Amino acid sequence: MKVVIGLGNPGKEYVSTRHNIGFMAVDKMREKYGLDEKVKFQALISEKVIKGEKIIFLKPQTFMNLSGNSVIEIINFYKLDPKEDIIVVYDDMDLPFGQLRVKDKGSSGGHNGIKSIISHIGDNFIRIKCGIGSKKSDAVEHVLGKFNQTEQKELDEMLTEILKCIEDIISVQNLSQVMQIYNKKKIITK
């Protein structure tokens, strides 16, 4: 069993913000498979068997800075191994818009949602970092801002690539192979 965790903030005001790319990816996956959501583990969850493996899609409703509270609940309930069973999808300002980076461990890189998860389960879990680009302006303003017109046009392509990456992690079972593909791939070409 795997849990795909999309990070974001609940509430209408955050729906289309850069910080909610994790929620958007999970919603795109739900849409693809026609899944409903229910409330459990302080989150909205959906379930699907993909390639013979049960997958839970989880969107913590605790707000970004407390994402770890939801993640630890599902890990404890199902007795999961974070290193093998957890995939976290989130925004990264240090990557150019549209770039993905798959990692199997590491620091929070200043991301408060990841910092919260690390405080509960350690730093050894699979991450899909989704580049949202950086601005010279205020970081909080940037991540809580909406995608600009150019980014909006390319967002669907990026989300489709995130879905492929998630499915490859689930089916290929060889993370280094997936990392080689996605960490070098240029999704959005300007």
N, C-alpha and C positions, 0 to 999 in steps of 0.2 A: 504494500500500500504506500502511496505517496500523497503528500499534501502540497498543493501549489498555493502559495500565499501571495496574494497581490496586495501591496501596501498602498494606503491612501487615507484620506480623511472622509468621514461620513458627512452628509449634509449637502443640500443643493448648491451652496455657494462654492463648493470645492469640486463639483462634478467634472468640469472640463479643464482643471488645472494641471500643470506639469507634474506636480507632486502626486497626482492620482493615476499615473500611468500604470501602476500595478493593478488598481481596481479596473481600469479600462481593459487590460489584458485578460483578466479573469472574466469580465463581462463578455468580451469577444469570444472566449472559449465557451462560456455558457450559451451564448447565441448560436455558435456553431453546432453544439450538441443538443440544443433545445432543452436546457436544464432550468429547473425552478430553483429558487433559493429558500432556505429556512434559517431561522436564528438558532445558533448553538455556539458554545465556546466564546461568547462575547463577539460573535462574528456572524456574517451571512455566509452560509455554506451551500455547496451543490456537490453532488456525487455522480460519478460515471465510471464504468469499467472500460478502460482503454487498453487494447493489446493484452487482455487477460489480467490486467492489474487494476484494483480499485484506486481511483483518484478522487481526492476531495479538493475542491477549489474553495479557498477561504479568503474572505475580506474582513479583517478585523474592524470592529466598530468602536474601538477604544480611543480613536484619534491616533495619529501617527506616533507620537511620543510614548505611547503605552502599548504599542503593537505586541510586545513580548508577553503581556498578560494573556492575550488571546492564544498566542502560539503555544505557550507552556501548558495551557489547559488541554488542547487537542493532543499534544505530545504525551502528557500524563494519562489521558483517557485511553488512548490506543497503544500506549507503551512503545512509542516510535523512537527510532534512532535518528537524531537530527542529521547526522552525516550522510545517511542513506535515503532517508524518507522525506526530507524537507527541501522544497525549492521556493525561494523567495524572489519575487519580481518587484523591482523598485526603480525609481528615478535616480539619475546620477548627473550632477552638474559638471563634473570633470570630464565627461565624455561629450564629443560633438553630437548634435541632434541626430538621432537615427542610428547611432553606433550601439552595438550590444557588446557586453563583456560578460562571459560566464566564468565564475570562480567557484572553488570548492571550500574556501575559507578566507579569513582576513579580518581586517579591522572594520570599523563602521565608516571610515572615511568622512566622518562628520555628519553622517545621516542619522537623525534621531530615531527613526523607526528601527534601523538596523542596530543601533546602540542599545535600544530597549530589548530587542530579541537576543543579542549577545549577552546581556546582563542576566537573562533567564536560562539560556541553553548553551552558552559558549559560542565560539566563532567558527565552528566546524560544520557548516551547512552550505548547500548549493545556492548560489545567487545568480540571478540574471539582472545585471545592471543595464539600465536603459538610458542612453544619452539624451539629455534634454537641453544640452548646450549651456553655456554660461553667459551671463551679462555682466557688464562692468558695474551695473547698479546693485542695489541691495539684494543679497541672496534670498532672503525670505520673500521679498517682493517677486523675484524671478520664479521661484518654485511654486508659489501660490498664485502666480499669474496664469492666464489662459494662453494656449498655444497661439502664435500669430498666424496670419492668413497663409503664409508660405508653409509653415509647419502643419497647419490643419490639412492642407492638401496631401501631405506626405505621411500623416499620422496613421492612416489605414494600412499603408504599406508596411510601416514599422510594426504595427500591432500584429499583422499577418506573419511577419518574420519572428516576432516573439512567440506566437503560437507554434510555429514550426520548431523553434528552439525547444520549447517545453515538451512537445511531442517527441522530439529526438532524444531528449534526456530520458524520457520515460521508456522509449522503445529500444534505443541503441545500447543502453546499459554500459556504455564506455564513455565516461565523462571527458576524459582527455581528448577523445576523438571529436566530441561535440565542441569542446573548447577550441580545437584547431580550426574547425569550420567557422564558428561564429565570431571568434575573437579577431579574425583577420578579414572578415567579410565587410564590405562597405555597402550598407543597405540603401542609404539615401545618397545619391550622387548629385552634387550641385555644380 
